[in-house]
Amino acid sequence: KMLLWRAFGVLLMLTALAVPIARAPDRPVETLVARWAPGRFARPSARPSATPATMSDAPHPLSAAQVWPLDDNLFSVFERQALSTPHALAVTDEDGDCSYAQLLDRARAAGSWMRSHGVAHEQTVAVLMPQRPDLVALALGILQAGGCVLPIDPLDPPERVAWLLRSAGARWLVGDAALLAPVREALDCVGAVPQAGTPAAPPRLIDAADQPRSAPDRPVQCAKDGSRLACLIFSPAAGAAEPQGVELEHRSVVNLLCAVREMLAVTPQDRWLAVSSAASERALAEWFVPLVSGAALVLRAPDLLHDPRRLADTVRRQRVTLFHAAPSVWSTLLDAASDFPRLRVALCSGAGLAPALAMRLTAQAEQAWNLHGPTEAAG
């Protein structure tokens, strides 16, 4: 299986050294690496110990024990957070707010719904929906049912969607009816060859409008196994004509989310603006770091990035504290909105960060992180 060694995971493994170096500048770097690496950023194939890794330095406000549940299902991690802060805001979009208790109820309903459709251990379920709380709940429900989530960008042409479905061997596609119709036609003529061991039959298309909003009396039992597949993300690969699928196990995702949460010191007082496409690597942290931290996920459509003034207004009105964008977006944003609100954390990735822009970001936020270089870091 291909493993999560891209974007946040690899980059945070490297930038993590900044914290202990700042605290102990006289210590040899190799001792810092030895302290941070074992069990924390290990490849899943290394089979970390059944005892979750812990960290003594800089305890996270949410957990004095600093236990990372690397052998757990991502849904279970979210569920524990939701049960501890049921009335806190979990997700907000342009249509309203959703508390942790409400999101958990919807996720459990989606899990039972998916199980009723036959979703089982590591079977791939594709989702094709605009950004909204129901999409987050559906993804969590698929994980609870034991499935593997394949997020697809609604802006992708039907032919590309059909190719992704065939290539991934997806058994189901859940989406809005208006998006499913052209995909159904494209599936009839696409010629992609499924991966070995995957079904040759086209996926079953399910209308997301049928998704229940309240959980049954007996929710689906969630399997706690960190080695299960959580999601499948297709990303461009150097030298490849087509995007390459990367399989992410639950323990890899949980490891990543805990690392980001800890390093950025995310707390229930934070509000993370997420505008990345659900199909992108960036969305993984944007969506789920807040939801395993008791923070609020401010969900908006990706087209918000093309309107700097409206984006700045959203940050101001929603009291956003964390935001992640490419250098080109940051540059345009800061040029067009001189009164852009100050953030607690500004994140940047996707291209080289010019020194001048880096200086502007450090003045714009309490913390500024440059996460450029996934390919180089993974090499």
C-alpha positions as CSV (number, residue, x, y, z in Angstrom):
1,K,0.0,0.0,0.0
2,M,1.1,3.5,-0.8
3,L,1.4,5.5,2.4
4,L,1.0,9.1,3.5
5,W,4.3,10.8,2.9
6,R,3.1,14.0,1.3
7,A,2.1,17.5,2.2
8,F,1.5,18.1,5.9
9,G,2.9,14.8,7.2
10,V,6.3,15.0,5.7
11,L,6.7,18.7,6.1
12,L,5.6,18.7,9.8
13,M,8.1,15.9,10.4
14,L,10.8,18.2,9.3
15,T,9.5,21.5,10.8
16,A,8.8,19.8,14.1
17,L,12.5,20.1,15.0
18,A,12.1,23.9,15.3
19,V,10.3,23.5,18.6
20,P,13.0,21.5,20.5
21,I,15.8,23.4,18.9
22,A,14.4,26.7,20.2
23,R,14.1,25.2,23.7
24,A,17.5,23.5,23.7
25,P,19.8,25.3,21.2
26,D,22.9,23.7,22.7
27,R,21.7,20.1,22.3
28,P,23.0,18.0,19.3
29,V,20.5,17.8,16.5
30,E,20.8,14.0,16.3
31,T,19.5,13.7,19.9
32,L,16.5,15.9,19.0
33,V,15.8,13.7,15.9
34,A,16.0,10.6,18.0
35,R,13.5,12.0,20.5
36,W,11.0,13.2,18.0
37,A,11.1,10.4,15.4
38,P,10.4,7.1,17.1
39,G,6.7,6.3,16.8
40,R,5.7,9.8,15.9
41,F,6.4,10.1,12.3
42,A,7.3,6.5,11.6
43,R,6.0,4.9,8.4
44,P,3.0,2.8,9.2
45,S,4.8,-0.2,7.7
46,A,7.2,0.0,10.6
47,R,4.3,-1.2,12.8
48,P,4.6,1.1,15.8
49,S,4.2,-0.4,19.3
50,A,0.7,-1.0,20.5
51,T,1.5,1.6,23.2
52,P,0.6,5.0,21.8
53,A,3.5,7.5,21.5
54,T,3.6,10.3,24.1
55,M,5.4,13.6,24.3
56,S,6.6,15.2,27.5
57,D,7.5,18.6,26.1
58,A,4.9,21.3,25.4
59,P,1.8,19.5,26.6
60,H,-1.3,20.2,24.5
61,P,-4.0,22.1,26.3
62,L,-6.5,19.4,25.6
63,S,-4.5,16.4,26.9
64,A,-2.0,16.4,29.8
65,A,-1.2,12.7,29.1
66,Q,-0.3,13.5,25.5
67,V,-1.4,10.1,24.2
68,W,-1.7,9.9,20.4
69,P,-4.3,7.2,19.5
70,L,-2.4,5.8,16.6
71,D,-4.2,2.5,16.7
72,D,-7.7,4.0,16.5
73,N,-10.2,4.9,13.9
74,L,-10.4,8.6,13.0
75,F,-14.2,8.5,13.6
76,S,-13.6,7.3,17.2
77,V,-11.2,10.2,17.8
78,F,-13.8,12.6,16.5
79,E,-16.5,10.9,18.5
80,R,-14.7,11.2,21.8
81,Q,-14.2,14.9,21.1
82,A,-17.8,15.4,20.2
83,L,-19.0,13.7,23.4
84,S,-16.7,15.9,25.5
85,T,-17.8,19.1,23.9
86,P,-21.4,18.4,22.6
87,H,-22.7,22.0,22.6
88,A,-19.6,23.6,21.1
89,L,-19.6,24.8,17.5
90,A,-18.2,22.1,15.2
91,V,-19.0,23.3,11.6
92,T,-20.4,26.6,10.2
93,D,-21.2,27.4,6.6
94,E,-23.2,30.0,4.8
95,D,-26.4,28.1,5.7
96,G,-25.9,27.9,9.5
97,D,-24.1,26.3,12.4
98,C,-23.8,22.7,13.5
99,S,-22.7,21.7,17.0
100,Y,-20.5,18.7,17.8
101,A,-23.6,16.8,19.1
102,Q,-25.5,17.5,15.8
103,L,-22.5,16.6,13.6
104,L,-22.0,13.4,15.6
105,D,-25.7,12.5,15.2
106,R,-25.5,13.1,11.4
107,A,-22.2,11.1,11.1
108,R,-23.7,8.1,13.0
109,A,-26.8,8.3,10.8
110,A,-24.5,8.3,7.7
111,G,-22.6,5.4,9.1
112,S,-25.7,3.3,9.5
113,W,-26.9,4.4,6.1
114,M,-23.6,3.3,4.5
115,R,-23.7,0.0,6.3
116,S,-27.2,-0.6,5.0
117,H,-25.9,-0.2,1.5
118,G,-23.3,-2.9,2.1
119,V,-20.2,-0.8,2.9
120,A,-17.7,-2.9,4.8
121,H,-14.0,-3.2,5.6
122,E,-11.8,-0.9,3.4
123,Q,-14.3,-0.8,0.5
124,T,-14.0,2.5,-1.4
125,V,-16.9,5.0,-1.3
126,A,-16.5,8.1,-3.5
127,V,-18.2,11.3,-2.5
128,L,-19.2,14.0,-5.0
129,M,-20.8,16.9,-3.2
130,P,-20.2,20.7,-2.6
131,Q,-18.6,21.8,0.6
132,R,-21.2,21.7,3.4
133,P,-21.6,20.0,6.8
134,D,-23.5,17.0,5.3
135,L,-20.3,16.2,3.3
136,V,-18.2,16.2,6.5
137,A,-20.8,14.0,8.3
138,L,-20.9,11.6,5.3
139,A,-17.1,11.2,5.3
140,L,-17.1,10.5,9.0
141,G,-20.0,8.0,8.5
142,I,-18.1,6.1,5.8
143,L,-15.2,5.8,8.2
144,Q,-17.5,4.5,11.0
145,A,-18.9,1.9,8.6
146,G,-15.4,0.7,7.9
147,G,-15.2,2.2,4.4
148,C,-12.4,4.1,2.6
149,V,-13.4,7.7,1.5
150,L,-12.5,8.9,-2.0
151,P,-13.3,12.6,-2.2
152,I,-13.9,14.0,-5.7
153,D,-13.9,17.7,-6.7
154,P,-17.4,18.7,-8.0
155,L,-15.6,20.9,-10.6
156,D,-13.9,17.9,-12.2
157,P,-15.4,17.0,-15.6
158,P,-17.5,13.8,-15.7
159,E,-14.9,12.0,-17.8
160,R,-12.3,12.6,-15.1
161,V,-14.7,11.5,-12.3
162,A,-15.4,8.3,-14.2
163,W,-11.7,7.6,-14.7
164,L,-11.1,8.2,-10.9
165,L,-13.9,5.8,-10.0
166,R,-12.7,3.1,-12.3
167,S,-9.0,3.5,-11.3
168,A,-9.9,3.4,-7.6
169,G,-12.2,0.5,-7.9
170,A,-14.9,2.5,-6.1
171,R,-18.0,0.4,-5.3
172,W,-20.3,3.4,-4.5
173,L,-20.5,7.0,-5.5
174,V,-22.6,9.2,-3.2
175,G,-23.4,12.7,-4.5
176,D,-25.9,15.3,-5.5
177,A,-28.3,14.2,-8.2
178,A,-27.3,17.1,-10.5
179,L,-23.7,15.9,-10.3
180,L,-24.4,12.2,-10.7
181,A,-26.3,12.4,-14.0
182,P,-23.4,13.4,-16.2
183,V,-21.1,10.9,-14.4
184,R,-23.5,8.1,-15.1
185,E,-23.2,8.8,-18.8
186,A,-19.4,9.1,-18.7
187,L,-19.1,5.8,-16.9
188,D,-20.7,4.1,-19.9
189,C,-17.9,5.1,-22.2
190,V,-14.8,5.5,-20.1
191,G,-12.1,2.9,-20.8
192,A,-10.0,3.0,-17.6
193,V,-8.9,-0.4,-16.4
194,P,-9.6,-1.1,-12.7
195,Q,-6.7,-1.9,-10.3
196,A,-6.0,-5.6,-9.6
197,G,-8.5,-7.1,-7.2
198,T,-11.1,-4.4,-7.6
199,P,-14.6,-4.8,-9.2
200,A,-14.9,-4.4,-12.9
201,A,-18.5,-3.3,-12.6
202,P,-19.2,0.4,-12.4
203,P,-20.0,1.9,-8.9
204,R,-23.5,2.1,-7.6
205,L,-24.7,5.7,-7.6
206,I,-26.5,7.0,-4.5
207,D,-28.3,10.3,-4.2
208,A,-27.0,12.2,-1.2
209,A,-30.5,13.7,-0.7
210,D,-31.5,10.3,0.8
211,Q,-28.9,10.6,3.5
212,P,-30.7,10.5,7.0
213,R,-30.1,13.2,9.4
214,S,-30.7,11.5,12.7
215,A,-28.9,8.4,14.0
216,P,-30.7,5.1,14.8
217,D,-31.0,3.9,18.3
218,R,-28.2,1.5,17.8
219,P,-25.3,3.1,15.9
220,V,-22.9,1.1,13.8
221,Q,-20.0,-0.4,15.8
222,C,-16.8,1.3,14.8
223,A,-13.8,-0.9,14.2
224,K,-10.7,0.4,16.1
225,D,-7.9,-0.7,13.9
226,G,-5.3,1.9,12.8
227,S,-4.0,-0.2,9.9
228,R,-7.3,0.0,8.1
229,L,-7.6,2.4,5.1
230,A,-9.2,5.7,5.8
231,C,-9.1,7.5,2.5
232,L,-7.7,7.5,-1.0
233,I,-6.5,10.8,-2.5
234,F,-5.4,11.2,-6.1
235,S,-2.6,13.7,-6.5
236,P,-0.4,14.9,-9.4
237,A,2.9,13.0,-9.6
238,A,6.1,14.1,-11.2
239,G,6.7,12.3,-14.5
240,A,3.2,10.6,-14.5
241,A,0.6,11.3,-17.2
242,E,-2.2,10.7,-14.7
243,P,-2.6,11.5,-11.0
244,Q,-1.5,8.8,-8.7
245,G,-3.7,7.4,-5.9
246,V,-2.3,7.5,-2.3
247,E,-3.9,5.3,0.3
248,L,-4.0,6.7,3.8
249,E,-4.4,4.4,6.8
250,H,-6.2,5.6,9.9
251,R,-3.0,5.6,12.0
252,S,-1.3,7.8,9.5
253,V,-4.1,10.3,9.4
254,V,-4.4,10.4,13.2
255,N,-0.7,10.8,13.5
256,L,-0.8,13.7,11.1
257,L,-3.8,15.4,12.8
258,C,-2.3,15.0,16.3
259,A,1.0,16.5,15.0
260,V,-0.7,19.5,13.5
261,R,-2.9,20.0,16.5
262,E,0.1,19.9,18.8
263,M,2.5,22.0,16.8
264,L,0.0,24.7,16.1
265,A,-1.4,24.5,19.6
266,V,-5.0,24.3,18.3
267,T,-7.6,24.8,21.1
268,P,-11.4,25.0,21.3
269,Q,-11.1,28.8,21.0
270,D,-9.7,28.4,17.4
271,R,-11.7,28.8,14.2
272,W,-10.1,27.3,11.0
273,L,-11.3,28.6,7.7
274,A,-11.3,25.7,5.1
275,V,-11.8,26.6,1.5
276,S,-9.7,23.8,-0.2
277,S,-11.4,21.3,-2.4
278,A,-12.4,18.2,-0.5
279,A,-10.3,16.2,-3.0
280,S,-7.1,18.0,-2.1
281,E,-4.5,16.8,0.4
282,R,-4.8,20.1,2.2
283,A,-8.4,19.5,3.1
284,L,-7.5,16.6,5.3
285,A,-5.9,18.8,8.0
286,E,-8.2,21.8,7.3
287,W,-11.3,19.6,8.1
288,F,-10.2,17.3,10.8
289,V,-7.6,19.1,12.9
290,P,-10.4,21.4,14.2
291,L,-12.8,18.5,14.7
292,V,-10.4,16.5,16.9
293,S,-9.5,19.6,18.9
294,G,-12.8,21.0,19.9
295,A,-12.3,23.9,17.6
296,A,-14.7,25.2,14.9
297,L,-14.5,24.4,11.2
298,V,-15.5,27.4,9.1
299,L,-16.5,25.8,5.8
300,R,-16.6,27.7,2.5
301,A,-16.5,26.9,-1.2
302,P,-13.1,27.2,-3.0
303,D,-14.4,30.1,-5.1
304,L,-14.0,32.3,-2.1
305,L,-10.2,32.3,-2.9
306,H,-11.0,34.4,-6.0
307,D,-12.6,37.2,-4.1
308,P,-10.1,38.8,-1.7
309,R,-12.5,41.3,-0.3
310,R,-15.1,38.7,0.5
311,L,-12.5,36.4,1.9
312,A,-11.2,39.1,4.2
313,D,-14.8,39.9,5.3
314,T,-15.4,36.2,6.0
315,V,-12.3,36.0,8.2
316,R,-13.4,39.1,10.1
317,R,-17.0,38.1,10.6
318,Q,-16.2,34.5,11.5
319,R,-13.4,35.5,13.8
320,V,-11.1,33.1,12.0
321,T,-7.8,32.3,13.7
322,L,-6.1,29.8,11.2
323,F,-6.0,30.0,7.5
324,H,-4.0,28.1,4.8
325,A,-3.3,29.3,1.3
326,A,-0.8,29.2,-1.6
327,P,1.7,32.0,-1.9
328,S,-0.1,33.5,-4.9
329,V,-3.3,33.6,-2.9
330,W,-1.6,35.2,0.1
331,S,0.0,37.8,-2.2
332,T,-3.2,38.8,-3.9
333,L,-5.1,38.7,-0.7
334,L,-2.8,41.1,1.2
335,D,-2.5,43.4,-1.8
336,A,-6.3,43.7,-2.3
337,A,-7.2,43.8,1.4
338,S,-4.9,46.0,3.3
339,D,-7.1,45.7,6.3
340,F,-7.0,41.9,6.3
341,P,-7.6,40.8,9.9
342,R,-4.7,39.5,11.9
343,L,-4.6,35.7,12.4
344,R,-3.2,33.5,15.1
345,V,-1.7,31.1,12.5
346,A,-1.0,31.7,8.8
347,L,-0.1,28.7,6.8
348,C,1.5,28.7,3.3
349,S,2.3,25.9,0.8
350,G,2.0,24.8,-2.8
351,A,4.9,26.9,-4.2
352,G,8.1,28.7,-3.3
353,L,7.6,31.4,-0.7
354,A,9.5,34.6,-1.6
355,P,11.3,36.3,1.3
356,A,9.2,39.5,0.9
357,L,6.0,37.6,1.2
358,A,7.3,35.7,4.2
359,M,8.0,38.9,6.0
360,R,4.5,40.1,5.3
361,L,3.0,36.9,6.6
362,T,5.0,37.1,9.8
363,A,3.6,40.6,10.3
364,Q,0.1,39.3,9.6
365,A,-0.1,36.5,12.2
366,E,1.3,35.4,15.5
367,Q,2.7,32.3,13.8
368,A,3.5,31.9,10.1
369,W,4.4,28.5,8.7
370,N,6.0,27.8,5.3
371,L,5.1,24.2,4.3
372,H,6.5,24.2,0.8
373,G,8.5,21.3,-0.6
374,P,6.5,18.0,-0.3
375,T,8.2,16.4,-3.3
376,E,11.7,17.4,-2.1
377,A,11.0,16.3,1.5
378,A,9.6,12.9,0.3
379,G,12.5,12.2,-2.0
